[in-house]
């Protein structure tokens, strides 16, 4: 029996999309493939069904929404359970891995499942969709030929400052853009930590709500960010998904 294909299905980047068409963010061809599946793996089944409901407005679903099988895979999932999630694929069934926001397996718990799929010789097919990390990099004006995504930094102030300084030195030496994300309610302290640890001439970009009507991208030297913070002019990024990038001179 031939094995099924694991489709990596992008989602929108969150927020209120009531005034935006799904086709503005997800290609029709991706929606058609998504609609053709009746077995999915997602971080949260409820939000995955909400996404499928929007897909159904473009392409008829293979089965009624409540009959579609959605298994959950998130940061609390025991890695010992990953082989069980791949069983339908080994039985020849195509399965979709849906991200909670953006693309699967990038800053996403699906990466371990994808690696295991390769170990089992299961075909993996990534589909086109929005990535806040790449969109922020594109819009930042920083080096797009050499960059590193560092995910979340430590919450301990001393450890975080030490790591920021080390990454700033790497950025300066290699001309490499450093990219970070933070839990949205910690955006303000993270921006202040970056400004406190980095040199004044380091270029720092704050990119918020990518693809949304409230999208904002701004790149300034750290010295100017400090001036803005001192005047109480913080970006409108409280509790909003934000990507931080810097490039040292």
Buried (B, 14 or more C-beta within 10 A) or exposed (E): EEBBBBBBBBBBBBBEBEEBEBEEBBBEEBBEBBBBBBBBBBBBBEBBBEBBEBBBEBBEBEEEEEEBBBBBBEEEBEEEEBEEBBEBBBEEBBBBBBBBBBBBBBBBBBEBBBEBBEEEEBBBEBBEBBBBBBBBBBBBBBBEEEBEBEEEBEEEEEEBBBBBEEBBEBBBEBBBBBBBBBEBEBBBEBBBBBBBBBBEEBBBBBBBBBBBEEBBBBBBBBBBBBEBBEEEEBBEBEEBBBBBBBBBE
